[in-house]
Amino acid sequence: MPSNTGPSIDTITEGGRVTQVGEGQEAEETSPAVVTFGAPSVGELLAERYELVEHINNDSAGRLVWRGVDVILRRPVAVVLRYPGGDSATEMLQAAVAASRVIHPNLVGVYDAIDEDDRAYVVREWVDGQSLREMVAADGPMDPARATAIGNAVASALAAVHATGMVHGNLHPGTVMISDEGRVVLADARTDGADSQESDLRAVGGVLYFALTGHWPHGEAPLHGATAGHGRAALPDAVRDASGAIAAPRQVRAGVPAYLDDLTMDLLDPEIAPPSSDVLAAELSRLDIPADEQFLEQAGPLRFTADPGEEPSPLAAAGGRRVALGIAGLLAVALIGLLIGVNALGGGDDGDKEPVAQPSSSAPATGGSNEVAAPVRKLAIQDVRVVDPDSKKRDELNGAEKVMDGGDDDGWETDTYNSAAFGNFKKGMGIWVDLGAPHTVKSLQASLSSTGASAELRAGTKDFPSTSNGDKQLVAAYSTLIGQPFEDHDGTTMTFNGFDPNQKYQYLLFWVTELPKKDDGSGWKLGVQEITVQGS
């Protein structure tokens, strides 16, 4: 067993892959030694169900992190122990209880919290992967698309936390985990009352800055829980001018889009009020699109959107960089209109006149038009329903509306079947989506309850009655496949982006062909937590 007084971040290697749990507060060089009296041992069984397998690391808060196994549910877990328990473990246990109330795919799941006086421990989800700090240290700064995706995941997790009135309070590159499957999860929330939702949002700016540049912008006065400048876990400070002001990401490295640069700097600017976490998550979701489609280069200046009738978000009304970009955009539109008008007045049939040069557009040309493409955004889903053509009972139709409620904590789920192929008597089941009107669609994203599912996305042009016969007709008519099917998918998010840019879509069918096996091995079942459609 590794020494209990080793460095703050130790890792184990399994087959060449680093296995690690969220770092929490990182230790300083002067951190006191972790109390080891009565320390656990390999094979010890806690609460008659959690078997300790291997010691992973210690941290400056006096906690020991172990990899373990829940012998009842037969799943890997992380066990975080503190010696002693009682009053000294109150903050850790309170944070665990609070975290257990918020279920979100981008938050580490908390399973149990136990105080035995001489020790206390928290049992949580085991994550195979690396922290953002480790990943950037190993591979260097990330491309804008990946940094945006991580920022979106973190903001979405914070939105779920903030919706309960709580704060995370410990957001930094060491508590942002990226699993081997690419899932981004946030770990080690705190409840000591020293933070606010605003400080959480400022920390999102810090995470974006770190992902884009490899530098931490909070220097010697980090946000609570972030420990740049301390000990072995030190993070490189941002480049600063003589007055101490940090350099923008675009000044540190090339290729960072202007609007992503502005968003990051505005989140770090104490003079600009940040948006709420749900608004920030929605805007980052709008920008979180596949890198190979290069929408990040076409998305234009960042604008926080608001529903009709709502007040504009704080950043939409803020002055500074985006106001200048907005004015430049208006001038560009005016110039396009002026040139088109001059061309029209000049008479298109006079071959003796030189043609007026037309301004180019960064948007893809469609039919020879120079119209600027509409910005990509989250499309409103008008209606959803379950499609189940091979069932006589039709008892799995309820709950479809949960896939469009804006959160991943609840969704529609199938019954439990005795095989992946729906008990060998169904070809599949699905969720039918009505966008209310034809739209240019860029992607559809389905958030699932577990890995191992197989599914495909189909498109059609007609609605059918919600009956067995109507469902049969719908499945037969929806023959257009969008992108490639996902077979035995190893993630919990499926993103379909093979839409024809010259076509408009109103009706889509997320069609599940195989179910994943349940964790306890008692059958096959799938939950569809949320469906999100991006387009214009």
KERO-184833 format. One record per residue (C-alpha): residue number from 1; residue in one letter; z negated, x negated, y negated. Coordinates in steps of 0.5 Angstrom, whole numbers, plus 500, padded with zeros to 3 digits. Example, Ala and Ser with C-alpha at 12.3 -4.5 7.8 and 13.67 -1.06 7.14 Angstrom:
+-----+------+-----+-----+-----+
| pos | code |   w |   u |   v |
+-----+------+-----+-----+-----+
|   1 |    A | 484 | 475 | 509 |
|   2 |    S | 486 | 473 | 502 |
+-----+------+-----+-----+-----+
This chain:
+-----+------+-----+-----+-----+
| pos | code |   w |   u |   v |
+-----+------+-----+-----+-----+
|   1 |    M | 500 | 500 | 500 |
|   2 |    P | 502 | 497 | 493 |
|   3 |    S | 496 | 495 | 489 |
|   4 |    N | 493 | 500 | 484 |
|   5 |    T | 493 | 496 | 479 |
|   6 |    G | 500 | 494 | 478 |
|   7 |    P | 505 | 495 | 472 |
|   8 |    S | 505 | 501 | 469 |
|   9 |    I | 512 | 503 | 472 |
|  10 |    D | 513 | 501 | 479 |
|  11 |    T | 519 | 503 | 483 |
|  12 |    I | 520 | 503 | 491 |
|  13 |    T | 527 | 503 | 494 |
|  14 |    E | 530 | 507 | 499 |
|  15 |    G | 537 | 504 | 502 |
|  16 |    G | 538 | 501 | 495 |
|  17 |    R | 537 | 507 | 491 |
|  18 |    V | 531 | 507 | 486 |
|  19 |    T | 526 | 513 | 487 |
|  20 |    Q | 522 | 515 | 482 |
|  21 |    V | 517 | 520 | 478 |
|  22 |    G | 517 | 522 | 471 |
|  23 |    E | 513 | 516 | 467 |
|  24 |    G | 509 | 520 | 463 |
|  25 |    Q | 505 | 516 | 458 |
|  26 |    E | 507 | 509 | 459 |
|  27 |    A | 502 | 503 | 459 |
|  28 |    E | 500 | 498 | 454 |
|  29 |    E | 499 | 491 | 456 |
|  30 |    T | 492 | 492 | 454 |
|  31 |    S | 491 | 499 | 458 |
|  32 |    P | 484 | 499 | 462 |
|  33 |    A | 485 | 498 | 469 |
|  34 |    V | 486 | 504 | 473 |
|  35 |    V | 479 | 507 | 477 |
|  36 |    T | 480 | 505 | 484 |
|  37 |    F | 473 | 507 | 487 |
|  38 |    G | 475 | 512 | 493 |
|  39 |    A | 483 | 511 | 492 |
|  40 |    P | 487 | 515 | 497 |
|  41 |    S | 490 | 512 | 503 |
|  42 |    V | 497 | 513 | 506 |
|  43 |    G | 497 | 519 | 511 |
|  44 |    E | 491 | 522 | 507 |
|  45 |    L | 491 | 530 | 507 |
|  46 |    L | 489 | 533 | 501 |
|  47 |    A | 487 | 541 | 500 |
|  48 |    E | 489 | 541 | 508 |
|  49 |    R | 497 | 541 | 506 |
|  50 |    Y | 499 | 535 | 502 |
|  51 |    E | 500 | 529 | 506 |
|  52 |    L | 500 | 522 | 502 |
|  53 |    V | 506 | 518 | 504 |
|  54 |    E | 507 | 512 | 499 |
|  55 |    H | 504 | 510 | 492 |
|  56 |    I | 509 | 510 | 487 |
|  57 |    N | 506 | 508 | 480 |
|  58 |    N | 500 | 508 | 475 |
|  59 |    D | 500 | 510 | 468 |
|  60 |    S | 495 | 508 | 462 |
|  61 |    A | 492 | 515 | 463 |
|  62 |    G | 489 | 513 | 469 |
|  63 |    R | 493 | 517 | 474 |
|  64 |    L | 496 | 515 | 480 |
|  65 |    V | 503 | 518 | 482 |
|  66 |    W | 504 | 518 | 490 |
|  67 |    R | 510 | 521 | 494 |
|  68 |    G | 508 | 526 | 499 |
|  69 |    V | 510 | 532 | 503 |
|  70 |    D | 508 | 539 | 503 |
|  71 |    V | 506 | 540 | 511 |
|  72 |    I | 506 | 547 | 510 |
|  73 |    L | 513 | 548 | 507 |
|  74 |    R | 516 | 541 | 509 |
|  75 |    R | 518 | 539 | 502 |
|  76 |    P | 517 | 533 | 498 |
|  77 |    V | 512 | 533 | 493 |
|  78 |    A | 510 | 528 | 487 |
|  79 |    V | 502 | 528 | 487 |
|  80 |    V | 499 | 526 | 481 |
|  81 |    L | 491 | 524 | 482 |
|  82 |    R | 486 | 522 | 477 |
|  83 |    Y | 479 | 519 | 478 |
|  84 |    P | 474 | 522 | 477 |
|  85 |    G | 476 | 529 | 476 |
|  86 |    G | 471 | 534 | 472 |
|  87 |    D | 472 | 533 | 464 |
|  88 |    S | 476 | 527 | 464 |
|  89 |    A | 481 | 531 | 468 |
|  90 |    T | 481 | 537 | 464 |
|  91 |    E | 487 | 536 | 459 |
|  92 |    M | 492 | 534 | 466 |
|  93 |    L | 490 | 540 | 469 |
|  94 |    Q | 491 | 545 | 463 |
|  95 |    A | 497 | 542 | 462 |
|  96 |    A | 499 | 543 | 469 |
|  97 |    V | 497 | 550 | 469 |
|  98 |    A | 501 | 551 | 463 |
|  99 |    A | 507 | 548 | 466 |
| 100 |    S | 507 | 552 | 472 |
| 101 |    R | 508 | 559 | 468 |
| 102 |    V | 515 | 556 | 465 |
| 103 |    I | 520 | 556 | 471 |
| 104 |    H | 527 | 553 | 468 |
| 105 |    P | 532 | 549 | 472 |
| 106 |    N | 531 | 543 | 467 |
| 107 |    L | 523 | 543 | 467 |
| 108 |    V | 519 | 539 | 473 |
| 109 |    G | 516 | 545 | 477 |
| 110 |    V | 509 | 545 | 478 |
| 111 |    Y | 506 | 547 | 485 |
| 112 |    D | 499 | 546 | 485 |
| 113 |    A | 493 | 543 | 481 |
| 114 |    I | 486 | 542 | 484 |
| 115 |    D | 479 | 539 | 481 |
| 116 |    E | 475 | 536 | 487 |
| 117 |    D | 470 | 533 | 481 |
| 118 |    D | 470 | 526 | 484 |
| 119 |    R | 478 | 527 | 483 |
| 120 |    A | 483 | 531 | 481 |
| 121 |    Y | 490 | 532 | 482 |
| 122 |    V | 497 | 536 | 481 |
| 123 |    V | 502 | 537 | 486 |
| 124 |    R | 509 | 538 | 483 |
| 125 |    E | 517 | 537 | 484 |
| 126 |    W | 519 | 531 | 487 |
| 127 |    V | 525 | 528 | 483 |
| 128 |    D | 530 | 523 | 486 |
| 129 |    G | 533 | 519 | 480 |
| 130 |    Q | 531 | 515 | 474 |
| 131 |    S | 529 | 516 | 467 |
| 132 |    L | 533 | 516 | 461 |
| 133 |    R | 530 | 510 | 459 |
| 134 |    E | 531 | 506 | 466 |
| 135 |    M | 538 | 509 | 466 |
| 136 |    V | 540 | 506 | 459 |
| 137 |    A | 537 | 500 | 460 |
| 138 |    A | 541 | 499 | 466 |
| 139 |    D | 548 | 502 | 464 |
| 140 |    G | 548 | 501 | 457 |
| 141 |    P | 549 | 507 | 452 |
| 142 |    M | 552 | 513 | 454 |
| 143 |    D | 558 | 516 | 452 |
| 144 |    P | 558 | 522 | 447 |
| 145 |    A | 559 | 528 | 452 |
| 146 |    R | 554 | 525 | 457 |
| 147 |    A | 549 | 525 | 451 |
| 148 |    T | 551 | 532 | 449 |
| 149 |    A | 549 | 534 | 456 |
| 150 |    I | 543 | 531 | 456 |
| 151 |    G | 541 | 534 | 449 |
| 152 |    N | 543 | 541 | 452 |
| 153 |    A | 539 | 540 | 458 |
| 154 |    V | 533 | 538 | 454 |
| 155 |    A | 533 | 543 | 448 |
| 156 |    S | 534 | 549 | 454 |
| 157 |    A | 528 | 546 | 457 |
| 158 |    L | 524 | 546 | 450 |
| 159 |    A | 527 | 553 | 449 |
| 160 |    A | 524 | 556 | 455 |
| 161 |    V | 517 | 552 | 453 |
| 162 |    H | 517 | 555 | 446 |
| 163 |    A | 518 | 562 | 448 |
| 164 |    T | 511 | 562 | 451 |
| 165 |    G | 508 | 559 | 445 |
| 166 |    M | 507 | 553 | 448 |
| 167 |    V | 509 | 546 | 446 |
| 168 |    H | 511 | 540 | 450 |
| 169 |    G | 508 | 534 | 446 |
| 170 |    N | 511 | 528 | 450 |
| 171 |    L | 518 | 528 | 450 |
| 172 |    H | 521 | 521 | 450 |
| 173 |    P | 526 | 517 | 454 |
| 174 |    G | 521 | 516 | 460 |
| 175 |    T | 520 | 523 | 461 |
| 176 |    V | 527 | 525 | 461 |
| 177 |    M | 529 | 525 | 468 |
| 178 |    I | 536 | 525 | 471 |
| 179 |    S | 536 | 526 | 478 |
| 180 |    D | 541 | 523 | 483 |
| 181 |    E | 545 | 530 | 483 |
| 182 |    G | 546 | 529 | 476 |
| 183 |    R | 540 | 535 | 474 |
| 184 |    V | 536 | 533 | 468 |
| 185 |    V | 529 | 535 | 468 |
| 186 |    L | 523 | 534 | 463 |
| 187 |    A | 516 | 532 | 466 |
| 188 |    D | 509 | 531 | 463 |
| 189 |    A | 508 | 536 | 458 |
| 190 |    R | 501 | 535 | 454 |
| 191 |    T | 496 | 541 | 451 |
| 192 |    D | 492 | 537 | 447 |
| 193 |    G | 494 | 540 | 441 |
| 194 |    A | 496 | 534 | 437 |
| 195 |    D | 504 | 537 | 437 |
| 196 |    S | 508 | 542 | 434 |
| 197 |    Q | 515 | 545 | 436 |
| 198 |    E | 518 | 542 | 430 |
| 199 |    S | 515 | 535 | 433 |
| 200 |    D | 519 | 537 | 440 |
| 201 |    L | 525 | 538 | 436 |
| 202 |    R | 525 | 532 | 432 |
| 203 |    A | 524 | 528 | 439 |
| 204 |    V | 530 | 531 | 441 |
| 205 |    G | 534 | 528 | 436 |
| 206 |    G | 530 | 521 | 438 |
| 207 |    V | 533 | 522 | 445 |
| 208 |    L | 540 | 523 | 443 |
| 209 |    Y | 539 | 517 | 438 |
| 210 |    F | 537 | 513 | 444 |
| 211 |    A | 542 | 516 | 449 |
| 212 |    L | 548 | 514 | 444 |
| 213 |    T | 545 | 507 | 442 |
| 214 |    G | 540 | 505 | 447 |
| 215 |    H | 535 | 504 | 441 |
| 216 |    W | 529 | 509 | 440 |
| 217 |    P | 529 | 511 | 432 |
| 218 |    H | 521 | 512 | 432 |
| 219 |    G | 519 | 505 | 431 |
| 220 |    E | 512 | 503 | 431 |
| 221 |    A | 510 | 510 | 429 |
| 222 |    P | 513 | 514 | 435 |
| 223 |    L | 512 | 521 | 436 |
| 224 |    H | 506 | 523 | 440 |
| 225 |    G | 507 | 520 | 447 |
| 226 |    A | 512 | 516 | 446 |
| 227 |    T | 510 | 508 | 446 |
| 228 |    A | 516 | 504 | 443 |
| 229 |    G | 514 | 497 | 441 |
| 230 |    H | 508 | 497 | 446 |
| 231 |    G | 508 | 492 | 452 |
| 232 |    R | 513 | 492 | 458 |
| 233 |    A | 515 | 499 | 457 |
| 234 |    A | 518 | 497 | 450 |
| 235 |    L | 524 | 501 | 447 |
| 236 |    P | 529 | 497 | 442 |
| 237 |    D | 527 | 499 | 435 |
| 238 |    A | 533 | 502 | 431 |
| 239 |    V | 537 | 498 | 427 |
| 240 |    R | 534 | 499 | 420 |
| 241 |    D | 536 | 497 | 412 |
| 242 |    A | 531 | 493 | 408 |
| 243 |    S | 528 | 500 | 406 |
| 244 |    G | 526 | 501 | 413 |
| 245 |    A | 531 | 507 | 414 |
| 246 |    I | 535 | 507 | 421 |
| 247 |    A | 542 | 506 | 421 |
| 248 |    A | 546 | 512 | 424 |
| 249 |    P | 549 | 512 | 431 |
| 250 |    R | 556 | 511 | 428 |
| 251 |    Q | 554 | 505 | 425 |
| 252 |    V | 551 | 502 | 431 |
| 253 |    R | 557 | 503 | 436 |
| 254 |    A | 564 | 506 | 435 |
| 255 |    G | 566 | 513 | 438 |
| 256 |    V | 561 | 517 | 436 |
| 257 |    P | 563 | 524 | 433 |
| 258 |    A | 561 | 525 | 426 |
| 259 |    Y | 558 | 532 | 428 |
| 260 |    L | 554 | 529 | 433 |
| 261 |    D | 552 | 523 | 429 |
| 262 |    D | 550 | 528 | 423 |
| 263 |    L | 546 | 533 | 428 |
| 264 |    T | 542 | 527 | 431 |
| 265 |    M | 541 | 524 | 424 |
| 266 |    D | 539 | 531 | 421 |
| 267 |    L | 534 | 532 | 427 |
| 268 |    L | 531 | 526 | 425 |
| 269 |    D | 531 | 527 | 417 |
| 270 |    P | 524 | 530 | 415 |
| 271 |    E | 527 | 533 | 409 |
| 272 |    I | 531 | 538 | 413 |
| 273 |    A | 528 | 543 | 417 |
| 274 |    P | 530 | 543 | 424 |
| 275 |    P | 533 | 550 | 428 |
| 276 |    S | 529 | 553 | 433 |
| 277 |    S | 530 | 550 | 440 |
| 278 |    D | 534 | 556 | 442 |
| 279 |    V | 539 | 556 | 437 |
| 280 |    L | 539 | 548 | 438 |
| 281 |    A | 540 | 549 | 445 |
| 282 |    A | 546 | 554 | 444 |
| 283 |    E | 549 | 550 | 439 |
| 284 |    L | 549 | 544 | 444 |
| 285 |    S | 551 | 548 | 450 |
| 286 |    R | 557 | 550 | 445 |
| 287 |    L | 559 | 542 | 445 |
| 288 |    D | 557 | 541 | 452 |
| 289 |    I | 564 | 541 | 456 |
| 290 |    P | 567 | 537 | 461 |
| 291 |    A | 569 | 530 | 458 |
| 292 |    D | 576 | 530 | 461 |
| 293 |    E | 578 | 536 | 457 |
| 294 |    Q | 576 | 532 | 450 |
| 295 |    F | 573 | 538 | 447 |
| 296 |    L | 568 | 534 | 443 |
| 297 |    E | 574 | 531 | 439 |
| 298 |    Q | 576 | 538 | 437 |
| 299 |    A | 570 | 541 | 436 |
| 300 |    G | 570 | 540 | 429 |
| 301 |    P | 564 | 540 | 424 |
| 302 |    L | 558 | 542 | 427 |
| 303 |    R | 555 | 549 | 425 |
| 304 |    F | 549 | 553 | 428 |
| 305 |    T | 552 | 560 | 429 |
| 306 |    A | 548 | 566 | 428 |
| 307 |    D | 549 | 573 | 431 |
| 308 |    P | 552 | 578 | 426 |
| 309 |    G | 547 | 581 | 421 |
| 310 |    E | 542 | 575 | 422 |
| 311 |    E | 540 | 570 | 417 |
| 312 |    P | 543 | 563 | 418 |
| 313 |    S | 540 | 558 | 421 |
| 314 |    P | 536 | 552 | 417 |
| 315 |    L | 541 | 547 | 419 |
| 316 |    A | 547 | 552 | 417 |
| 317 |    A | 544 | 552 | 410 |
| 318 |    A | 542 | 545 | 409 |
| 319 |    G | 546 | 541 | 404 |
| 320 |    G | 548 | 534 | 405 |
| 321 |    R | 553 | 531 | 410 |
| 322 |    R | 555 | 538 | 413 |
| 323 |    V | 556 | 541 | 406 |
| 324 |    A | 561 | 535 | 405 |
| 325 |    L | 565 | 536 | 411 |
| 326 |    G | 565 | 543 | 410 |
| 327 |    I | 568 | 542 | 403 |
| 328 |    A | 573 | 537 | 406 |
| 329 |    G | 575 | 542 | 412 |
| 330 |    L | 576 | 548 | 406 |
| 331 |    L | 581 | 543 | 402 |
| 332 |    A | 585 | 541 | 409 |
| 333 |    V | 586 | 549 | 410 |
| 334 |    A | 588 | 550 | 403 |
| 335 |    L | 593 | 544 | 403 |
| 336 |    I | 596 | 547 | 410 |
| 337 |    G | 597 | 553 | 406 |
| 338 |    L | 600 | 550 | 400 |
| 339 |    L | 605 | 546 | 404 |
| 340 |    I | 607 | 552 | 408 |
| 341 |    G | 608 | 556 | 402 |
| 342 |    V | 612 | 551 | 399 |
| 343 |    N | 616 | 550 | 405 |
| 344 |    A | 617 | 558 | 405 |
| 345 |    L | 619 | 558 | 398 |
| 346 |    G | 624 | 553 | 399 |
| 347 |    G | 629 | 557 | 403 |
| 348 |    G | 629 | 555 | 411 |
| 349 |    D | 637 | 556 | 411 |
| 350 |    D | 639 | 551 | 406 |
| 351 |    G | 641 | 545 | 410 |
| 352 |    D | 642 | 541 | 404 |
| 353 |    K | 635 | 541 | 402 |
| 354 |    E | 630 | 536 | 405 |
| 355 |    P | 625 | 539 | 410 |
| 356 |    V | 618 | 539 | 407 |
| 357 |    A | 613 | 535 | 412 |
| 358 |    Q | 608 | 539 | 416 |
| 359 |    P | 601 | 537 | 417 |
| 360 |    S | 599 | 535 | 424 |
| 361 |    S | 593 | 538 | 427 |
| 362 |    S | 588 | 535 | 432 |
| 363 |    A | 589 | 542 | 436 |
| 364 |    P | 594 | 542 | 442 |
| 365 |    A | 600 | 546 | 440 |
| 366 |    T | 601 | 553 | 442 |
| 367 |    G | 608 | 556 | 442 |
| 368 |    G | 610 | 551 | 436 |
| 369 |    S | 605 | 554 | 431 |
| 370 |    N | 600 | 549 | 427 |
| 371 |    E | 594 | 554 | 427 |
| 372 |    V | 588 | 551 | 428 |
| 373 |    A | 585 | 552 | 435 |
| 374 |    A | 579 | 557 | 434 |
| 375 |    P | 572 | 553 | 436 |
| 376 |    V | 569 | 553 | 443 |
| 377 |    R | 563 | 558 | 443 |
| 378 |    K | 559 | 562 | 448 |
| 379 |    L | 563 | 568 | 450 |
| 380 |    A | 559 | 575 | 450 |
| 381 |    I | 559 | 578 | 457 |
| 382 |    Q | 560 | 586 | 456 |
| 383 |    D | 558 | 588 | 463 |
| 384 |    V | 557 | 585 | 470 |
| 385 |    R | 556 | 588 | 477 |
| 386 |    V | 555 | 586 | 485 |
| 387 |    V | 562 | 586 | 489 |
| 388 |    D | 560 | 587 | 496 |
| 389 |    P | 566 | 590 | 500 |
| 390 |    D | 564 | 589 | 507 |
| 391 |    S | 557 | 592 | 507 |
| 392 |    K | 556 | 599 | 509 |
| 393 |    K | 549 | 599 | 506 |
| 394 |    R | 550 | 597 | 499 |
| 395 |    D | 543 | 595 | 498 |
| 396 |    E | 544 | 588 | 495 |
| 397 |    L | 547 | 591 | 488 |
| 398 |    N | 541 | 591 | 484 |
| 399 |    G | 539 | 586 | 479 |
| 400 |    A | 546 | 583 | 477 |
| 401 |    E | 544 | 584 | 469 |
| 402 |    K | 539 | 578 | 470 |
| 403 |    V | 545 | 573 | 470 |
| 404 |    M | 547 | 575 | 463 |
| 405 |    D | 540 | 575 | 460 |
| 406 |    G | 540 | 568 | 457 |
| 407 |    G | 535 | 565 | 462 |
| 408 |    D | 535 | 561 | 468 |
| 409 |    D | 528 | 564 | 470 |
| 410 |    D | 530 | 570 | 474 |
| 411 |    G | 537 | 572 | 477 |
| 412 |    W | 540 | 576 | 482 |
| 413 |    E | 539 | 574 | 489 |
| 414 |    T | 542 | 576 | 496 |
| 415 |    D | 538 | 578 | 502 |
| 416 |    T | 536 | 573 | 507 |
| 417 |    Y | 542 | 572 | 513 |
| 418 |    N | 542 | 569 | 520 |
| 419 |    S | 548 | 564 | 518 |
| 420 |    A | 551 | 561 | 512 |
| 421 |    A | 557 | 566 | 513 |
| 422 |    F | 553 | 572 | 511 |
| 423 |    G | 551 | 573 | 519 |
| 424 |    N | 559 | 573 | 521 |
| 425 |    F | 560 | 580 | 518 |
| 426 |    K | 562 | 578 | 511 |
| 427 |    K | 567 | 574 | 508 |
| 428 |    G | 563 | 574 | 502 |
| 429 |    M | 559 | 577 | 496 |
| 430 |    G | 560 | 576 | 488 |
| 431 |    I | 559 | 577 | 481 |
| 432 |    W | 564 | 581 | 477 |
| 433 |    V | 564 | 579 | 470 |
| 434 |    D | 567 | 583 | 464 |
| 435 |    L | 568 | 579 | 457 |
| 436 |    G | 570 | 586 | 454 |
| 437 |    A | 577 | 584 | 451 |
| 438 |    P | 582 | 578 | 453 |
| 439 |    H | 579 | 571 | 451 |
| 440 |    T | 582 | 564 | 451 |
| 441 |    V | 577 | 561 | 456 |
| 442 |    K | 575 | 554 | 457 |
| 443 |    S | 569 | 554 | 463 |
| 444 |    L | 565 | 559 | 467 |
| 445 |    Q | 558 | 556 | 469 |
| 446 |    A | 554 | 559 | 474 |
| 447 |    S | 546 | 557 | 475 |
| 448 |    L | 544 | 557 | 482 |
| 449 |    S | 537 | 558 | 485 |
| 450 |    S | 538 | 552 | 490 |
| 451 |    T | 544 | 547 | 493 |
| 452 |    G | 548 | 548 | 499 |
| 453 |    A | 552 | 554 | 497 |
| 454 |    S | 560 | 554 | 497 |
| 455 |    A | 563 | 559 | 492 |
| 456 |    E | 570 | 560 | 488 |
| 457 |    L | 572 | 563 | 481 |
| 458 |    R | 577 | 568 | 481 |
| 459 |    A | 581 | 572 | 476 |
| 460 |    G | 584 | 579 | 475 |
| 461 |    T | 587 | 584 | 470 |
| 462 |    K | 584 | 590 | 473 |
| 463 |    D | 577 | 594 | 474 |
| 464 |    F | 576 | 598 | 480 |
| 465 |    P | 571 | 603 | 482 |
| 466 |    S | 564 | 600 | 484 |
| 467 |    T | 565 | 603 | 491 |
| 468 |    S | 566 | 599 | 498 |
| 469 |    N | 573 | 601 | 498 |
| 470 |    G | 574 | 599 | 490 |
| 471 |    D | 570 | 592 | 492 |
| 472 |    K | 576 | 591 | 497 |
| 473 |    Q | 581 | 593 | 492 |
| 474 |    L | 578 | 588 | 487 |
| 475 |    V | 577 | 582 | 492 |
| 476 |    A | 585 | 583 | 494 |
| 477 |    A | 587 | 584 | 487 |
| 478 |    Y | 583 | 578 | 484 |
| 479 |    S | 588 | 572 | 487 |
| 480 |    T | 588 | 567 | 482 |
| 481 |    L | 584 | 562 | 483 |
| 482 |    I | 580 | 558 | 477 |
| 483 |    G | 580 | 550 | 479 |
| 484 |    Q | 578 | 548 | 486 |
| 485 |    P | 572 | 551 | 490 |
| 486 |    F | 566 | 548 | 491 |
| 487 |    E | 564 | 547 | 498 |
| 488 |    D | 557 | 546 | 500 |
| 489 |    H | 555 | 544 | 493 |
| 490 |    D | 550 | 539 | 492 |
| 491 |    G | 548 | 541 | 485 |
| 492 |    T | 545 | 548 | 483 |
| 493 |    T | 550 | 548 | 477 |
| 494 |    M | 557 | 550 | 478 |
| 495 |    T | 562 | 549 | 472 |
| 496 |    F | 569 | 552 | 473 |
| 497 |    N | 574 | 549 | 468 |
| 498 |    G | 581 | 550 | 471 |
| 499 |    F | 583 | 556 | 466 |
| 500 |    D | 590 | 556 | 463 |
| 501 |    P | 590 | 555 | 456 |
| 502 |    N | 596 | 559 | 455 |
| 503 |    Q | 593 | 565 | 458 |
| 504 |    K | 587 | 570 | 456 |
| 505 |    Y | 582 | 573 | 461 |
| 506 |    Q | 577 | 579 | 461 |
| 507 |    Y | 575 | 580 | 468 |
| 508 |    L | 573 | 574 | 473 |
| 509 |    L | 569 | 574 | 480 |
| 510 |    F | 564 | 569 | 482 |
| 511 |    W | 565 | 569 | 489 |
| 512 |    V | 560 | 566 | 494 |
| 513 |    T | 563 | 564 | 501 |
| 514 |    E | 557 | 561 | 504 |
| 515 |    L | 550 | 561 | 503 |
| 516 |    P | 545 | 555 | 503 |
| 517 |    K | 539 | 555 | 508 |
| 518 |    K | 532 | 557 | 505 |
| 519 |    D | 527 | 551 | 504 |
| 520 |    D | 523 | 554 | 510 |
| 521 |    G | 529 | 554 | 515 |
| 522 |    S | 528 | 562 | 516 |
| 523 |    G | 535 | 564 | 514 |
| 524 |    W | 540 | 563 | 509 |
| 525 |    K | 540 | 566 | 502 |
| 526 |    L | 542 | 565 | 495 |
| 527 |    G | 540 | 567 | 488 |
| 528 |    V | 545 | 567 | 482 |
| 529 |    Q | 540 | 565 | 476 |
| 530 |    E | 545 | 565 | 470 |
| 531 |    I | 553 | 566 | 468 |
| 532 |    T | 555 | 563 | 462 |
| 533 |    V | 562 | 563 | 459 |
| 534 |    Q | 565 | 558 | 454 |
| 535 |    G | 571 | 560 | 450 |
| 536 |    S | 574 | 563 | 444 |
+-----+------+-----+-----+-----+
